[in-house]
Amino acid sequence: MITITEFEYVMPQTIAPGAVVTIVNEDDAPHTLTAKTEGGFDVDVSGGETVTFTAPDEAGEYAVICTYHPAMSGTLVIG
């Protein structure tokens, strides 16, 4: 599970390739979990909402940002 709280991502150390991941947005503002690389993932999470997405099948480190709040960033580790 990935939690968004106080405009920060709280992520597990690693996520299994292809796993279904739950994202919980504890903020009132909408956020995204968007891969910085072309052709990656872009998941929109409204304020107070919970969504799921399928993690990439390829292991590696994926730099992510929130497109609404570009100062929010992190690294999603698939392994």
N, C-alpha and C positions, 0 to 999 in steps of 0.2 A: 504494500500500500504506500502511496505517496500522499502526504498531507501538505496542504498549502495553508500557512497560518502566519499572520502579521507580515504579509508580503514576502514570505520566504518558503522555499521548498524544503520539506523534510522527507528524505528518501532513504530507502534501505541501502545497505552496502552494495548488494548486487541483486539483479533480477534475472531469472532464468530466461533464455532466449525463447521467444514466442509465448511467454506467459501472459495471462490476462491480468492486467494491473488496474487496481482501483485507485482513483484520485479523489480525495476529499478536500474541498475548498472550504475552510473554516472562516474565510474572510467574507465581508459583505460585497466586495468588489469582484467582478469577473476576472479570470486569469486564463492563460493558456500554458500548456506544456508543449513547447515548439522546438524541434531539433534545429540547430543552426545550419546543418548541412542540407544541401539541395536534395529534394526527394525523400526527406525524412518524415517524421510524424508531426501533426499539429492538432492538439486536443484542446477544445474550448470547454471551460468549466465555469458556469455561472456562479455568482456569490451564493454560498450556503449549499451548493449542490455537490453530488457525488456522481462521477462517471467512470466508465471502464474503457480501456483500450488494450490492444494487443501489442506487446513489446516487440521490437525488431527481432528477426530470426538470427541475425549476425551478431556474434559477441563483439564487445568493444566498449569504448567510452563515448557517449553522445553528449555533447555540450547542448544545453537547453536554455531557453529564455522564455519570458512572458511577453507576447507581442503588445499587450496593453501597457505593460510596465517593464521596459527593457533593462532597468536596473536589477530586476529579478533574474538570477541566473543560477545554474548548477550543472552537475554532471550526472547523467544517468548511466550506470554501469551495468552492462548486459554480460553475463558470464556464466 
